Amino acid sequence: MSDEAHDNPNVLVLPPLLLLATIAAGVILDWLVPIGVLPTLPAVPRMVVGAILFVLGASAPVSARQAFMKAGTNIRPDMPTTALISSGLFAHNRNPIYQGASIALLGLALILASDWILVLMVPALVVLHYGVVLREERYLEVKFGEAYRRYKAAVPRYGWKF
């Protein structure tokens, strides 16, 4: 195999597939084995909060995608990274795409009154952390060395640097 074939973090699962699987499984389980907690909340406030979280969360991946395009690097974690992005959202958080998608997923769970999406977010986030984020970090440290180590020391993995 060529070096290019190995020039990626070898993530366990592509994050959009994990997100879609969480949504699909949550909706199916809500139909088959409803828990019934979120549907008891007042619909309008639940849906308004959900919509706000969804829009705010979804805006992060959109903005981050623009940063990847501007830097001329791949956004897909199964392809080589050619540039280290440390500006824009990435100056405040090392994983704005995943954090934003998680917030959007929370919003979607509220909009759909899907208890199971909330429940399934827990194992999905564990898989995301261990199967994607940590693998990406190891890859970026090998690929970019000291520049990535400085970035990692200055910017939180999760949360927000003000």
Summary of the structure (lengths in Angstrom):
residues: 162
radius of gyration: 17.3
end to end distance: 43.3
largest distance: 56.5
contacts: 492
relative contact order: 0.20
helix: 70%
strand: 0%
